[in-house]
Every structure is written in structure tokens, then in C-alpha cells.
Amino acid sequence: MRRKRVCFVGYGSTEYSRKSEEPLLWYYAEAIRRALNQTGLRKSEIQGLSITTQASPDYSPYVAEQLGLELDWVLNGDYGGGGGVMSVRRAADAIEAGHIGIAVLVGGNSFDRSAAHQRILEYQRANYVDVFGYGGPNTLMALVQVRHMEEYGTTLEQIGKIAVSQRANALENPQALLRDPMTIDDYLNSRMISDPIRLLDCVMPCSGAECIVLASEERARQITDKIVYLVTDAERVNYQVGNMLPDKTTFGIKVVAERLFREVSRDQIDFFELYDDYPIAVLIQVEDLGYCKKGDGGKFIAAHDLTFRGDFPVNTGGGQLSVGQAGLAGGFLHIVEAVRQLRGEAGPRQVKKAERALVTGIGWLSYGRNLGTKSLPHVNQIDRPFWEGAAARKLLLQRCRACGKIQFFPRAVCVGCFSSDLEWVPSTGSGKVHSFSWVRVPRNPAFKDEVPICYANIILDEGVIMESRIVGRGVETVKIGARVKVAFKETADSEIKLPVFELAE
């Protein structure tokens, strides 16, 4: 969809800090204040407000009350790392519909210990990852990276070049927390977190906030002579959700790209601000955006200069990997940097030809992305039969009586035909290893004495992927494609047994 006269007119960024304990509302206010100072707008002229965070216990109307804002439109932009771009989409819709003329969009995070931090976001799938010693997003992306390397021959050197290039960009960005030069050897020798994810694959959590100001074209002309137009946008939610054997080396960006490039051509993009919670995520997005064929991302990265001086500039301010990740402000960091570049305000890291930018966001990844920290499942009505089966040493799966689809993890309805007529059927308990990672830093400290943990994607013979750990004799020799069989691990609760896997003899 091509947008009609929606414009970016300003932005505000706070300093980032690893130590600051200023309250989150202070960071919101400071980012907004800087954006207002840049645009010359008065607080009373703000008509719409979007807040994107998981650190605040309050929702957008209450945050607006704290900030003294009387508004016509509010949004709680809780879409994870996609919160920035998705908040822009929704604000643009409101502007085009004539509901508002000016919207302020904010994302932030704080280490303020006096406030409740992360909201409880216990999704149904949480029972099927964290209880096995899951290493959080580090392990999620490790499983993706292992699969990409195995399937396409992608190398650590190719992936590491992304981190090294972004660090080179960060050297010219005073906002960046990580500004020491980095070499590929530094990357390769950094501490292992969840094989093959290393310390320098990971973002640094910090306090900070980012703010972006959108306006109708009419209001934009009254505010600035540096108007940046929103040309087109698209989103995809729960990509491949109905596929029990999804391709984990591709993201919903693939679908988004097909829509975006109906309005502009790929060769019109001058630089890229790609969501970078991990370097492998950047590489996969380059593929999914169509700049090379699937599997050739490593070769493409190796052949191009990704710095702001190069022929394929990516994350010109250093991205989250070097600037830091102020919670869900990470999704705004790339938007602000794109607008800064397009306005010619990036200083020594200014891209020479900066007329069109492409910005992405990725958030709340599907099954395998758990935000909880627990060592035992919270059994609920939907999955109770699964855990009762496990207690009896049976691995049960859901099957739809209407269409016959087998699914895992358990849900209230069939993801294929939407029928709620579901039954539980026994699995053979056999399968093969699709991907695996040795978790060195589990998300839940309760597992710290059990590391390293062999955490794996298992394709069951029934045609679904299950996440669990591999245990027992010979586990140190595990390989992709190895046959495994289910076993049941005792827990501190006599009524709970965890389905884990052993190598089949």
C-alpha cells in the first residue's frame, strides 16, 4: 500500500546507559522533550501518543496522564521489536483517516529497581520451552543459525562480518555504548553463550528511549523544511503459524518484501536499517528481502561493504548490537537513525546518497520465544491432558477430528481448519534432531548447575516440531539428523514429568 502524505517531522533520542536508574517516565519525557525542541512543537499540539515498552506497569492512557497529555488517540504498541514500525503503521492510518494531525511515538526501557519491570507475558507455549533449560532468545537464534549453517554452508566469519561492520559504524556514533574497535577475531573468540551464539552476537540491555514524530503533510509543511515521507509499509503476524514443520531460516519479512517492492524497486533503496537482535537475523532479512537467493546471504555479506561508507550500508549508527538495546526502544532505534540519515543529520557517519531507506522490525517470535523464567510448567485447562500423559510416560499430541491435522504445542482450536473438536493421540515418541544448541547461560538460574544443556528442535515422526533437551549416553556426539526417542525426566513435583529425548541406539 502506498501512503498518502504521511511524514516524519522530527525525533528525539536520550543518552543510553548501563547504570542509570532514572525512572522510565523520565526517559519517555526526555525523548519527547528533545523531539519537541527539534520540531518547535508545543506539548499541547500532540494529538496522538504510542508507548512501546515491556518495562512499564502502566498502559498508554496512564502514561499520558503522568506526562500531562490530553489526546485524541493512544496506542499500546506492544509488538516486541516490531513495535516501532508497527506503531508507525497505526499512527499513519490514524493520520490518513483524519483522526489526528500529529502523533508522538515512544519506546524505552529503564533499570529503575523501584518499579515493576517486565509485565507477565506467559504465553501458552511457555510450558514447552523454559522448563527444558531454554536459554531465551540466545537459544532461539542459535537454533536458527545452526540450521542455516548446516543447510546452506553459512560460516561464522560471514555472520561475524555483520557485527564487525556495525561496530565500525558505531565508532562514529556518540550514542553507542560499545565504541571499541572490533575485529573478526574478537568476534570469533568472544565467550560462548548458546552454541554457536557468542557474546558479540548479543545486544547489550540498557536504559534509554527513542521518540519519533509523525504528521500529516499539511502540518509537516508548517513544522519543518526537512520532510521525510513514509512511502509504503507492510506487516506479517505469526508467519507460518499453521505449518507444523516451518522453515526456521526464513521470516515474515519475506511476505512483507513482496508487498513493499510492489511500490518501490529494490535498487531504489540507498541504505538499510534492519532489526538486529542478532547478526544472523540481519543476514536472513537480506535474503528474505530478495537481495540474494535463500542460502546465499553469507556470500552476499562477504561480497559487500556494510558500513555507512560502503555499497550496501546496513545499520549505519551501529544498530542494537553496538548502540545497545533499551528494551523495546530497539525497534525505534532504526527508525530514528533512518530519519536522521534522510535529513542529512548523521554527522561523520552520513551516507553519501541517502534518499530512500528501508527499516524493519521483528518481534514476539513464535513458538520457541518465551519470556518467562520457570523450571516447572503451569498446567492449565488446555494442556492438562499433555502433562497427565507425560506423568504416565506417554507423549500425547493434539489431532483435529475435523481435518486430521496433528499439532504441537497444544491450542484451543485447530490451526488448520479452526475446529475446536480436538482429541489427544499417542506419539511414537521417535524423531530426529532438526537443530540443537549447547546452552551455556540458561534463562532461568535454576538450571545453572546443569549446563551445558543440549537444547534441541526435534521433528517427531508425526510431522511436528517439538523443543526439548537431549540427555543420556552419547549426548556429546549429537548431530543434526540423529534419531532420538522420548524419555521422561522426574521433577520436584511428583505429578510432573518432562518429556526429554535420548539418542536412539
C-alpha positions in Angstrom: 0.0 0.0 0.0 1.4 3.4 -1.0 0.9 6.0 1.7 -0.7 9.4 1.1 1.0 12.4 2.6 2.2 10.9 6.0 5.5 12.5 7.1 8.2 12.1 9.7 9.0 15.6 11.0 11.3 15.0 14.0 12.8 12.7 16.5 14.4 12.6 20.0 16.9 10.2 21.5 18.2 10.1 25.1 21.6 9.0 26.1 21.9 5.3 26.7 23.2 4.0 30.0 24.0 0.7 31.7 23.9 2.2 35.1 21.2 4.9 35.2 18.2 4.2 37.5 16.2 7.2 36.3 12.5 6.1 36.2 11.1 5.0 32.8 8.7 8.0 32.7 11.8 10.3 32.9 13.2 8.6 29.8 9.8 8.9 28.0 9.6 12.6 28.9 13.2 13.3 27.9 12.9 11.7 24.5 9.6 13.6 23.9 11.1 16.8 25.1 14.0 16.5 22.7 11.7 15.8 19.8 9.5 18.8 20.7 12.6 21.0 20.9 13.7 19.9 17.5 10.4 20.4 15.9 9.3 23.6 17.8 6.0 21.9 18.7 4.3 22.6 22.0 3.2 19.7 24.2 -0.4 20.8 23.7 -0.1 20.2 20.0 0.4 16.5 20.4 -2.8 14.7 19.4 -1.7 11.1 19.4 0.7 9.0 21.7 2.0 5.5 21.3 4.0 3.8 24.1 6.1 0.7 23.4 7.7 -1.0 26.4 7.6 -4.1 28.5 9.2 -2.4 31.5 6.3 -0.1 32.4 3.4 -1.5 34.5 1.2 1.2 33.0 -0.6 1.4 29.7 -0.6 4.4 27.3 -3.6 6.3 28.7 -2.0 6.3 32.2 1.4 7.2 30.8 -0.2 10.1 29.0 -1.8 11.2 32.3 1.6 11.1 34.0 3.0 13.2 31.2 0.1 15.7 31.3 -1.1 14.9 27.8 -4.7 15.4 26.7 -5.1 13.3 23.5 -7.4 12.2 20.7 -5.6 8.8 20.0 -3.5 6.4 22.1 -1.8 3.1 21.3 -0.1 0.5 23.4 2.5 -0.6 20.8 3.3 -3.9 22.4 4.7 -5.8 19.4 8.2 -6.6 20.7 11.0 -5.5 18.4 8.4 -4.8 15.8 6.8 -2.2 18.0 8.5 0.7 16.3 7.5 0.0 12.7 4.0 -1.3 13.7 3.3 1.8 15.8 4.3 4.0 12.8 1.8 2.0 10.6 -1.1 2.5 13.0 -0.3 6.2 13.6 -0.1 6.6 9.8 -3.6 5.1 9.5 -5.0 7.5 12.0 -3.4 10.4 10.3 -4.7 9.4 6.8 -8.1 8.9 8.3 -8.1 12.4 9.6 -8.4 11.5 13.2 -5.1 13.3 14.2 -2.6 15.6 12.6 0.4 14.9 14.9 1.5 11.7 16.7 4.4 11.1 19.1 5.6 7.5 19.2 7.9 6.5 22.1 9.8 3.3 23.1 12.0 2.9 26.1 13.5 0.9 29.0 14.9 1.6 32.4 16.8 -0.2 35.1 14.7 1.6 37.8 14.6 -1.0 40.5 11.7 0.7 42.3 9.2 -0.1 39.6 7.7 -3.4 38.5 9.8 -4.3 35.5 8.6 -6.8 32.8 4.9 -7.4 32.5 4.0 -11.0 32.9 3.8 -12.3 29.4 3.2 -16.0 29.9 2.1 -17.4 26.6 0.6 -20.9 26.2 3.8 -22.0 24.6 5.9 -21.1 27.6 5.3 -24.5 29.1 7.2 -26.1 26.3 10.5 -24.2 26.2 11.7 -22.8 29.5 11.1 -26.0 31.5 13.8 -27.7 29.5 16.6 -25.2 30.3 15.9 -22.8 27.4 18.5 -20.1 27.0 15.9 -17.4 25.9 16.3 -15.6 22.6 20.0 -16.6 22.6 19.0 -20.2 22.2 16.1 -19.4 19.8 18.5 -17.7 17.4 21.2 -20.3 18.0 18.8 -23.0 16.7 18.1 -20.8 13.6 21.8 -20.1 13.0 22.8 -23.8 13.3 20.1 -24.7 10.8 21.2 -22.0 8.3 24.9 -23.0 8.6 24.0 -26.7 8.2 21.7 -26.2 5.3 23.5 -23.5 3.3 27.1 -23.7 4.5 27.0 -20.2 6.0 30.2 -19.5 8.0 30.9 -17.8 11.3 33.2 -15.4 9.5 30.3 -14.3 7.2 27.9 -13.8 10.2 30.6 -12.1 12.2 31.3 -9.6 9.5 27.8 -8.0 10.2 28.8 -7.4 13.9 32.2 -6.1 12.9 30.7 -3.7 10.3 28.1 -2.4 12.7 30.8 -1.7 15.3 32.7 0.3 12.7 29.6 2.4 12.2 29.2 2.8 15.9 32.7 4.4 16.2 31.1 7.5 14.7 28.0 7.5 16.9 28.3 9.1 20.3 25.1 7.5 21.5 26.6 4.0 21.1 27.6 2.2 24.3 30.1 -0.1 22.5 32.6 2.0 20.7 35.8 0.0 20.9 37.0 -1.3 17.5 36.1 -4.9 16.8 37.9 -7.4 14.6 36.6 -10.7 13.3 39.0 -12.5 15.7 37.4 -10.6 18.6 34.0 -11.8 17.4 35.1 -15.4 17.0 36.9 -15.5 20.3 34.1 -14.0 22.4 32.5 -16.1 25.1 30.1 -18.8 24.0 26.5 -18.2 25.3 24.4 -20.8 23.4 26.4 -22.5 20.7 27.1 -21.0 18.2 25.8 -17.7 19.6 28.6 -15.8 21.2 28.7 -12.7 23.4 29.3 -10.4 20.5 26.2 -11.8 18.7 24.1 -10.4 21.6 22.7 -7.0 22.3 23.6 -5.1 25.5 20.5 -4.3 27.6 20.4 -0.6 28.8 18.3 2.3 29.8 17.2 4.8 27.3 14.3 6.0 25.0 13.6 6.9 21.4 10.9 9.1 20.1 9.6 9.8 16.5 7.1 12.4 15.4 4.7 11.8 12.6 2.4 14.4 11.0 0.1 14.9 8.1 1.7 16.6 5.1 -0.3 19.8 5.8 1.1 20.0 9.4 4.5 18.9 8.3 4.9 21.8 6.0 4.2 24.1 8.9 6.8 22.4 11.1 10.0 21.7 9.0 11.6 22.1 5.6 13.2 18.6 6.1 10.2 16.5 5.5 10.7 12.7 5.2 7.8 10.9 3.6 6.5 7.4 4.6 6.2 5.8 1.2 4.9 2.3 1.9 4.7 -0.3 4.7 3.6 -3.8 5.4 3.5 -6.4 8.2 3.0 -10.1 8.7 2.0 -11.5 12.1 2.6 -15.2 13.1 4.2 -16.2 9.8 3.9 -20.0 9.1 1.8 -20.4 12.3 -0.2 -23.2 10.7 2.8 -25.1 9.5 3.9 -27.7 12.0 7.3 -28.0 10.1 8.1 -24.4 9.4 11.2 -23.2 7.6 13.0 -21.6 10.6 15.6 -20.0 8.3 13.1 -17.5 6.8 11.0 -14.8 8.5 7.7 -13.0 7.7 10.0 -10.3 6.1 9.7 -12.5 3.0 6.0 -11.7 2.7 6.5 -8.1 3.7 9.1 -7.7 1.0 6.7 -8.9 -1.7 4.3 -6.1 -0.7 6.9 -3.3 -0.3 8.5 -3.9 -3.6 5.3 -3.6 -5.5 5.5 0.1 -4.7 9.3 0.7 -5.0 12.0 -1.3 -6.6 14.9 -2.9 -4.7 17.5 -0.8 -6.4 15.9 2.4 -5.2 16.9 1.7 -1.6 20.0 3.6 -0.6 20.6 2.2 2.9 19.1 -0.3 5.3 18.1 -0.2 9.0 17.4 -3.9 9.7 16.3 -5.2 13.0 19.4 -6.7 14.6 18.9 -8.5 17.8 21.5 -11.0 16.3 23.7 -10.8 13.2 22.1 -14.0 11.8 18.7 -12.1 11.8 20.3 -9.4 9.6 21.6 -12.0 7.2 18.3 -13.8 6.9 16.5 -10.5 6.3 18.9 -9.7 3.4 17.8 -13.0 1.9 14.1 -12.6 2.6 14.1 -9.0 1.2 15.3 -10.6 -2.1 18.8 -9.1 -2.4 20.1 -12.6 -2.9 18.5 -16.0 -3.1 17.8 -18.0 0.0 21.0 -19.6 1.3 23.3 -17.1 -0.4 23.2 -14.5 2.4 26.6 -15.4 3.7 28.2 -15.0 0.3 26.3 -11.7 -0.2 27.6 -10.3 3.1 31.1 -11.3 2.3 31.0 -9.6 -1.1 29.7 -6.2 0.1 30.8 -3.4 2.4 28.0 -2.9 5.0 29.5 0.2 6.6 28.0 3.7 6.1 30.8 4.2 3.5 30.0 1.0 1.7 28.0 -0.2 -1.3 25.3 -1.8 0.9 25.1 0.3 4.1 23.3 -1.6 7.0 22.6 -0.2 10.5 24.5 3.0 9.9 24.6 4.0 13.6 25.8 0.7 14.8 22.4 -0.9 15.4 21.4 -2.5 18.7 24.5 -4.7 18.6 26.7 -1.7 19.3 24.4 1.1 20.4 22.6 -1.1 22.9 19.0 -2.3 23.3 16.9 -0.1 25.5 14.2 -2.7 25.7 11.6 -2.2 23.0 13.1 1.1 22.1 15.3 -1.2 19.9 12.5 -1.2 17.4 12.6 2.6 17.3 16.4 3.0 17.1 16.4 2.1 13.4 13.6 4.4 12.5 15.3 7.4 14.2 18.6 6.6 12.5 16.8 6.3 9.1 15.2 9.7 9.6 18.4 11.2 10.8 20.2 10.0 7.7 17.4 11.1 5.3 17.5 14.6 6.8 21.3 14.7 6.4 21.9 15.0 10.2 24.1 11.9 10.8 27.4 13.9 11.0 30.5 11.9 10.3 28.6 8.7 9.6 26.3 10.3 7.0 25.6 8.1 4.0 26.6 10.0 0.8 23.4 9.2 -1.1 20.6 9.0 1.5 17.3 9.5 -0.3 15.4 6.2 0.4 15.7 3.9 3.4 14.2 0.6 4.3 13.5 -0.1 8.0 12.4 -3.4 9.5 11.2 -4.7 12.9 10.9 -8.3 14.3 9.1 -9.0 17.5 7.4 -11.7 19.7 8.8 -14.6 17.7 6.6 -17.7 17.5 6.9 -21.0 19.4 10.3 -21.0 21.0 10.2 -17.4 22.2 9.4 -17.5 25.8 9.6 -14.5 28.2 9.0 -16.4 31.4 11.5 -17.9 33.8 10.2 -21.1 35.3 11.5 -24.6 35.9 8.1 -26.4 36.0 5.1 -25.9 33.8 2.0 -24.0 34.9 -0.6 -26.7 33.9 -3.8 -25.2 32.5 -7.0 -26.4 31.1 -5.8 -26.5 27.5 -2.6 -28.5 28.1 -3.6 -30.6 31.1 -4.0 -33.8 29.1 -0.5 -33.4 27.7 1.0 -33.2 31.2 -1.2 -36.0 32.5 0.1 -38.2 29.6 3.7 -37.3 30.4 3.1 -38.3 34.1 2.0 -41.7 32.7 5.1 -41.7 30.5 3.1 -41.1 27.3 3.8 -38.4 24.7 0.5 -37.1 23.6 -0.3 -34.8 20.6 -3.4 -33.0 19.6 -5.3 -34.1 16.5 -8.2 -32.4 14.9 -11.2 -34.7 14.3 -12.5 -32.5 11.6 -9.5 -32.3 9.3 -7.0 -34.8 10.8 -4.2 -32.2 11.4 -1.8 -33.0 14.2 -0.4 -30.0 16.0 2.1 -29.1 18.7 2.1 -27.1 21.1 -1.5 -27.6 22.4 -4.0 -25.0 21.4 -7.7 -24.3 21.9 -8.5 -24.8 18.2 -7.1 -26.4 15.1 -4.7 -24.0 13.4 -5.7 -25.6 10.1 -9.5 -25.5 10.0 -10.3 -23.6 13.2 -12.3 -26.5 14.6 -12.4 -27.0 18.4 -13.1 -30.7 18.0 -9.7 -31.9 19.1 -8.5 -35.2 20.5 -5.3 -36.4 22.1 -3.4 -39.2 20.4 -0.2 -41.0 21.4 3.0 -40.2 19.6 5.5 -42.9 18.8 8.0 -40.8 20.7 10.5 -41.1 18.0 12.0 -38.4 15.7 15.2 -36.7 14.5 17.2 -33.7 15.5 16.4 -30.7 13.3 18.8 -28.3 15.1 20.4 -28.0 18.5 22.4 -25.7 20.7 24.6 -26.2 23.8 23.1 -23.7 26.3 25.8 -22.2 28.5 23.7 -19.4 30.0 20.1 -20.6 30.7 17.4 -18.0 31.1 16.3 -19.5 34.4 19.1 -19.5 37.1 17.5 -22.7 38.4 19.3 -24.6 35.6 22.8 -23.1 36.1 24.1 -26.3 37.7 23.0 -28.4 34.7 24.9 -26.5 32.0 25.8 -27.2 29.3 22.3 -28.2 28.3 21.7 -29.8 24.9 18.6 -27.9 23.8 17.1 -29.1 20.5 14.4 -28.8 17.9 13.1 -32.4 17.4 11.0 -33.3 14.4 8.7 -36.1 15.6 7.7 -38.8 13.2 4.1 -37.4 13.2 5.4 -34.3 11.4 5.6 -31.7 14.1 8.5 -29.9 15.7 8.9 -30.1 19.5 11.5 -28.3 21.6 13.2 -30.2 24.4 16.6 -31.2 25.7 18.7 -34.2 24.7 20.1 -36.2 27.6 21.7 -39.5 28.3 24.5 -41.6 27.0 26.4 -40.2 23.9 24.7 -36.8 24.0 28.1 -35.2 23.4 28.1 -36.8 19.9 24.7 -35.4 18.9 24.4 -34.3 15.2 21.7 -32.8 13.1 19.6 -35.7 11.7 20.3 -38.0 14.6 17.4 -40.3 15.6 16.1 -39.8 19.1 13.4 -41.3 21.3 11.4 -39.8 24.1 12.2 -40.3 27.8 10.6 -38.8 30.9 12.5 -36.8 33.5 11.4 -36.7 37.1 10.9 -33.3 38.7 10.4 -31.9 42.2 6.7 -32.3 41.6 5.7 -36.0 41.6 2.8 -35.3 39.3 5.0 -33.6 36.6 7.4 -35.4 34.3 9.2 -33.6 31.5 9.4 -35.3 28.0 13.1 -35.2 27.1 14.9 -37.2 24.4 17.8 -39.7 24.2 19.8 -40.8 21.2 18.2 -43.9 19.7 20.6 -46.8 19.6 
